[in-house]
Amino acid sequence: MGVAHISNRSEQPSRTWSRRGLLAVLGIAPAAAALTGCSGSADASPEAVRTSTKAAAKKPTISVTPADGTRKAAFSSPVEVTVTDGTLASVKVTGNDGSTLAGSLNTAKTRWTSTANPYSGTKYTVSAAAEGGSAETATFTTKSPGETFVGYFTPEADSTSGVGMPVSINFTHAVEDRAAVQKAITVTAEPAVEVVGHWFGDTRLDFRPETYWAAGTKITLSLRLKDVEGADGVYGTQSKDVTFHIGREQISTVDLSAKEMVVKRDGAVHATYPVSGGDSEHTTWSGIMVISERFRQTRMESSTVGLGDEYDISDVPHAQRLTTSGTFVHGNYWASTAVFGHENTSHGCVGLHDTKGADDTSVAGYKFYSSSMLGDVVVVKNSGERTVEPDNGLNGWNLSWPEWKKGSAV
């Protein structure tokens, strides 16, 4: 028996199947259905939205240099405060000595730098705030310098001196960086006048104007030597201001040819005294000298000035020092009164008639001493000796103004 063959073409209705339709029948979504015409934020995933929001809300982070808790921070660099992801609103740096460090922001307000370095051996607190409320507090302590120096100054603070008194500073350690040290010292005058420093060696710096100070001048010495490196590893310790004053003008001229001293007060002759200067073997320095020490009575020994045992007088009256090497103007009670005004018989000093005990108010020695003060000028001429060295006492006036300015390190 044969099998009958049934043909779909002839026996079933004709039907056309598309790919999309077939897939739909089979329950498979077409790939094109997963695509959209445009993409946008509305299409972002929830996780992406959270990440974006978190980045936008990141808080500013403040950093301090030296770092919080540093115990031996360097004092040779400024303090820095920086911020990331924000801008700085305020910075305050305070030392445990009550001082504060000023500073400035960069243009972007992301970095603050102190104008000066912190002081050595000081604990600092840094308080910084960023715009938007973030804040940071840090503390650090700077290390102490290993070796230090100070400057001892003349005249004394709050004293009154004569018009020839320079501001003289003697350092306890040799200064190698003279410019750095001199820049840390200023001397100003009222009424104003140009004041310039001059180095005598590596331990002495003097300041003076071109001519004598005006009577009544107020002088201010500002020392900003703290942490200034004067030599390798050697730092200054002083930060202070001192003032002193100039009194009346008194300039005395000693003419050892005439053997006479003329004292002028504020330009007018105040007194004239007969004197006796150094003899031909012990001539008196010539030039401009300034009274640097005063003693109602003092001991003078020839051995201290290289003259052996020629004299030893325990009670020289009314002695006023003119040079470091031992030149004085002083009272003399052991010479005849006939000597004064007629002979030069001393070992280099300028002598005036006086009496033993320093109590006789009628004699020249007493009168001149009573009328004088530290810083008064004594000019010696016709002595037969060369001009005194400018660093032999407070005698820098023997240098011309151009010569004086050449000795400045700045």
SULMOHU-V996267 format. One record per backbone hydrogen bond with DSSP energy under -1.0 kcal/mol. CO is the residue of the C=O (numbers start at 1). NH is the residue of the N-H. If there is no record, write none. Layout:
co->CO nh->NH
co->CO nh->NH
This chain:
co->7 nh->11
co->8 nh->12
co->18 nh->22
co->19 nh->23
co->20 nh->24
co->21 nh->25
co->22 nh->26
co->23 nh->28
co->30 nh->33
co->31 nh->34
co->32 nh->35
co->40 nh->43
co->41 nh->44
co->45 nh->49
co->46 nh->50
co->47 nh->51
co->48 nh->52
co->49 nh->53
co->50 nh->54
co->51 nh->55
co->52 nh->56
co->53 nh->57
co->55 nh->58
co->61 nh->84
co->63 nh->82
co->65 nh->80
co->67 nh->70
co->70 nh->141
co->73 nh->143
co->79 nh->114
co->80 nh->65
co->81 nh->112
co->82 nh->63
co->84 nh->61
co->87 nh->131
co->90 nh->129
co->92 nh->127
co->93 nh->101
co->94 nh->125
co->95 nh->98
co->99 nh->95
co->102 nh->115
co->104 nh->113
co->106 nh->109
co->109 nh->88
co->110 nh->83
co->111 nh->106
co->112 nh->81
co->113 nh->104
co->122 nh->142
co->123 nh->96
co->124 nh->140
co->125 nh->94
co->126 nh->138
co->127 nh->92
co->128 nh->136
co->129 nh->89
co->129 nh->90
co->130 nh->133
co->134 nh->130
co->136 nh->128
co->138 nh->126
co->139 nh->69
co->140 nh->124
co->141 nh->73
co->143 nh->121
co->147 nh->235
co->150 nh->172
co->152 nh->170
co->154 nh->168
co->156 nh->159
co->159 nh->245
co->161 nh->247
co->162 nh->165
co->163 nh->213
co->167 nh->207
co->168 nh->154
co->169 nh->205
co->170 nh->152
co->176 nh->178
co->177 nh->181
co->178 nh->182
co->179 nh->183
co->182 nh->185
co->184 nh->224
co->186 nh->222
co->188 nh->220
co->190 nh->218
co->196 nh->208
co->198 nh->206
co->202 nh->175
co->203 nh->171
co->204 nh->200
co->205 nh->169
co->206 nh->198
co->207 nh->167
co->208 nh->196
co->214 nh->217
co->217 nh->246
co->218 nh->190
co->219 nh->244
co->220 nh->188
co->221 nh->242
co->222 nh->186
co->223 nh->240
co->225 nh->228
co->228 nh->230
co->228 nh->236
co->230 nh->176
co->230 nh->177
co->231 nh->234
co->234 nh->230
co->234 nh->231
co->235 nh->149
co->236 nh->227
co->238 nh->225
co->238 nh->226
co->240 nh->223
co->242 nh->221
co->243 nh->158
co->244 nh->219
co->245 nh->161
co->246 nh->216
co->249 nh->266
co->250 nh->377
co->251 nh->264
co->252 nh->379
co->253 nh->262
co->254 nh->381
co->255 nh->259
co->255 nh->260
co->259 nh->275
co->260 nh->255
co->261 nh->273
co->262 nh->253
co->263 nh->270
co->263 nh->271
co->264 nh->251
co->265 nh->268
co->268 nh->265
co->271 nh->263
co->273 nh->261
co->275 nh->341
co->276 nh->351
co->277 nh->346
co->286 nh->388
co->287 nh->380
co->289 nh->378
co->291 nh->375
co->293 nh->321
co->295 nh->319
co->296 nh->318
co->298 nh->316
co->300 nh->313
co->301 nh->304
co->302 nh->305
co->302 nh->307
co->307 nh->310
co->311 nh->302
co->313 nh->300
co->316 nh->298
co->317 nh->331
co->319 nh->295
co->320 nh->329
co->321 nh->292
co->327 nh->322
co->327 nh->323
co->328 nh->350
co->329 nh->320
co->330 nh->352
co->332 nh->354
co->336 nh->339
co->339 nh->342
co->339 nh->343
co->346 nh->279
co->350 nh->330
co->351 nh->276
co->352 nh->332
co->353 nh->365
co->355 nh->358
co->363 nh->367
co->364 nh->368
co->365 nh->369
co->366 nh->370
co->367 nh->371
co->369 nh->372
co->373 nh->376
co->374 nh->162
co->375 nh->164
co->376 nh->291
co->377 nh->252
co->378 nh->289
co->379 nh->254
co->380 nh->287
co->381 nh->256
co->386 nh->286
co->389 nh->392
co->391 nh->393
co->395 nh->398
co->396 nh->399
co->400 nh->404
co->401 nh->405
co->402 nh->406
co->404 nh->407
co->405 nh->408
co->407 nh->199
